[in-house]
Amino acid sequence: MNPHDAFLSEVKSNIEGLRKDADVQALSRIWMREITPYRYAYNFSWMGRPIIQFPQDMIAMQEIVWAVRPDLIIETGVAHGGSVLYYSSLLEMMGHGSVIGIDIDIRQHNRDAIASHPMSKRLELIEGSSVDAAVVSRVHDLARGKRVIVVLDSNHTHDHVLQELRAYAPLVSRDSYCIVMDTLVELMPERFFDDSRPWKVGDNPHTAVQTYLREDPSFEIDRDLESKLLITVAPGGYLKRIR
């Protein structure tokens, strides 16, 4: 076995060990629970823009983008623009591809900052509900014939995410991914939720994913990736298209 294959074999063994280690899995869940009141994901930026993601998930996204080499990355939920600019920068380094960011409300100060960013040249913003028929139709037109990755990170209620999955997951190419963020909500204590946000335990991206996977057998959860990360806002949310 050559050195590179030997290294990959060791990595595979490491991941299998992490998946089987119940203590490590439990500690990771405890860690994520305990940092949530401090809004951990809000504390990072990408090239000057708040990214509002776990760094571990962004490393996973880099691996996915490099492996898939997409023509198009579609993300619902723009906020301050850090994540769509992150994906744009990955594509810029690869010299190929573009990003669509969809949000129901792109505030002007964020739009201005994104537009003036050096990585915005590979990015198109669409303002409107991600499940509005006109928005979905426009995105389908832009995605036609392209190799696509989808990231869902907008309204986190069950009904909204399920509508997004039905609208955008079919665009995902075989061996590519639909990543559903914030499935972690299902694992959080109910005391973390109040009336300020409409999602909660039992009504969130995780429950939507479970419903969608029963509808569409062309996707499976990438458990190896999840086991490798341990710290992720998307447990059970890395959906790989297998057929």
C-alpha positions in Angstrom: 0.0 0.0 0.0 1.4 3.4 -1.0 1.8 6.1 1.7 -1.3 8.1 0.6 -3.6 5.0 0.6 -2.2 4.0 4.0 -3.0 7.5 5.4 -6.6 7.3 4.0 -7.0 3.8 5.5 -5.9 5.2 8.9 -8.4 8.1 8.6 -11.2 5.7 7.8 -10.3 3.7 10.9 -10.3 6.8 13.0 -13.8 7.8 11.8 -15.1 4.3 12.5 -13.7 4.5 16.0 -15.4 7.9 16.6 -18.7 6.6 15.3 -18.6 3.7 17.8 -17.4 5.7 20.8 -20.5 6.5 22.7 -18.6 8.6 25.3 -17.1 10.8 22.6 -20.5 11.2 20.9 -22.1 12.1 24.2 -19.4 14.6 25.1 -19.8 16.3 21.8 -23.5 16.7 22.3 -22.9 18.1 25.8 -20.3 20.5 24.5 -22.7 21.8 21.8 -25.5 22.1 24.4 -23.3 24.1 26.8 -22.0 26.6 24.2 -25.4 27.4 22.7 -26.3 30.1 25.2 -23.1 32.0 24.2 -24.2 32.0 20.5 -21.0 30.3 19.5 -21.7 30.2 15.8 -22.1 34.0 15.8 -18.5 34.6 16.8 -16.7 33.9 13.5 -16.3 35.6 10.2 -15.0 34.9 6.7 -12.9 37.6 5.0 -14.5 40.3 7.1 -18.2 39.1 7.0 -20.0 37.3 9.8 -20.5 33.7 8.8 -22.7 32.4 11.6 -21.6 28.8 11.2 -19.5 26.3 13.1 -15.9 26.3 11.7 -16.1 22.5 11.6 -19.1 22.6 9.2 -17.2 25.0 7.0 -14.3 22.6 6.8 -16.7 19.9 5.8 -18.2 22.2 3.1 -14.7 22.8 1.7 -14.2 19.0 1.4 -17.6 18.6 -0.3 -17.0 21.5 -2.7 -13.6 20.1 -3.7 -14.9 16.6 -4.2 -18.1 17.6 -6.1 -16.6 20.5 -8.1 -20.0 22.1 -8.6 -21.1 24.4 -11.3 -23.5 26.0 -8.9 -24.0 26.2 -5.1 -27.5 27.3 -3.9 -27.9 28.5 -0.4 -31.2 29.6 1.3 -30.5 32.1 4.0 -28.0 35.0 3.5 -27.9 37.0 6.7 -24.6 39.0 6.7 -23.3 37.1 3.7 -20.4 35.3 5.2 -21.3 31.8 4.1 -22.2 32.7 0.5 -19.0 34.6 0.2 -17.1 31.6 1.7 -18.5 29.3 -1.0 -17.8 32.0 -3.6 -14.2 32.1 -2.4 -13.8 28.3 -2.7 -15.1 28.4 -6.2 -12.8 31.4 -7.0 -9.8 29.3 -5.9 -11.0 26.5 -8.1 -11.6 28.8 -11.0 -15.0 27.5 -11.7 -18.7 27.9 -10.6 -21.1 30.3 -9.1 -23.3 30.8 -6.0 -26.9 31.8 -5.6 -28.0 33.2 -2.2 -31.7 33.4 -1.4 -33.2 35.4 1.5 -36.6 36.8 2.2 -35.1 40.0 3.5 -31.6 41.1 2.4 -31.0 44.2 4.4 -29.5 47.1 2.5 -26.3 47.4 4.6 -25.7 43.7 4.1 -26.4 43.9 0.4 -24.0 46.8 0.1 -21.2 45.0 2.0 -21.7 41.8 0.0 -21.7 43.7 -3.3 -18.5 45.5 -2.5 -16.7 42.3 -1.4 -14.0 40.9 -3.7 -15.6 37.5 -3.7 -19.0 38.7 -4.8 -18.2 38.3 -8.5 -19.3 34.7 -8.4 -22.4 35.4 -6.4 -26.0 36.3 -7.3 -28.5 37.3 -4.6 -32.2 36.7 -4.9 -34.5 38.4 -2.5 -37.7 36.6 -1.8 -39.1 33.6 0.0 -37.1 30.5 -0.8 -40.4 28.6 -1.2 -42.2 31.2 -3.4 -43.1 29.6 -6.7 -41.5 32.4 -8.7 -38.2 32.1 -6.8 -38.1 28.4 -7.1 -38.8 28.6 -10.9 -36.0 31.1 -11.4 -33.5 29.0 -9.5 -34.5 25.9 -11.4 -33.9 27.8 -14.6 -30.4 29.0 -13.4 -29.6 25.4 -12.3 -30.6 23.6 -15.5 -27.9 21.3 -16.8 -25.5 22.2 -13.9 -23.8 20.1 -11.2 -25.4 21.5 -8.0 -24.9 21.6 -4.3 -27.7 22.8 -2.1 -27.5 24.3 1.4 -30.7 25.0 3.3 -30.3 27.5 6.1 -33.2 29.9 6.3 -36.5 29.5 8.3 -35.9 26.4 10.4 -39.5 25.2 10.9 -40.5 21.7 9.8 -42.9 22.9 7.2 -40.6 25.5 5.6 -37.6 23.2 5.4 -39.7 20.3 4.0 -41.0 22.7 1.3 -37.4 23.7 0.6 -36.3 20.1 0.3 -39.1 19.3 -2.1 -38.2 22.4 -4.2 -34.4 22.2 -4.3 -33.2 18.7 -3.4 -34.2 17.4 -6.8 -31.6 19.8 -8.3 -28.7 18.1 -6.5 -26.5 16.0 -8.8 -25.7 12.4 -8.1 -22.8 12.0 -5.6 -23.4 15.7 -4.6 -25.1 17.0 -1.4 -28.1 18.7 0.0 -26.9 20.0 3.4 -29.7 20.9 5.9 -28.3 23.2 8.6 -29.6 23.4 12.2 -30.9 19.9 12.5 -29.2 20.3 15.9 -32.4 22.0 17.2 -33.9 18.5 17.8 -31.1 17.6 20.2 -31.3 20.8 22.3 -33.2 21.1 25.6 -36.6 22.5 25.2 -35.7 25.3 27.7 -33.6 26.9 24.9 -36.6 27.8 22.9 -39.2 30.5 23.4 -41.8 32.4 21.3 -39.1 34.5 19.6 -38.4 31.7 17.1 -41.1 29.4 15.6 -38.9 26.3 15.6 -38.4 23.9 18.5 -37.9 20.3 19.5 -40.3 18.3 17.2 -40.7 21.1 14.7 -37.3 21.8 13.0 -35.0 20.9 10.1 -34.3 17.4 11.6 -38.0 16.4 11.5 -38.2 17.8 8.0 -35.2 15.7 6.9 -36.7 12.6 8.3 -40.0 13.2 6.5 -38.2 13.9 3.2 -36.0 10.9 3.3 -39.1 8.7 3.6 -40.4 10.4 0.4 -37.2 10.4 -1.6 -34.9 7.3 -1.5 -32.3 8.9 -3.7 -30.6 10.5 -0.7 -28.9 9.0 2.4 -27.3 10.6 5.4 -23.5 10.7 5.2 -22.8 9.3 8.7 -19.0 9.1 8.1 -18.9 12.8 7.6 -21.0 13.4 10.7 -18.9 11.1 12.8 -15.7 12.8 11.6 -17.0 16.2 12.6 -18.5 15.4 16.0 -19.2 19.2 16.4 -21.8 20.2 13.8 -25.0 22.1 13.6 -26.2 19.6 11.0 -26.3 16.1 12.6 -28.2 13.9 10.2 -28.3 16.8 7.8 -25.5 16.0 5.3 -27.6 14.3 2.6 -25.7 12.7 -0.2 -27.5 11.8 -3.4 -26.8 8.2 -4.2 -29.1 7.6 -7.1 
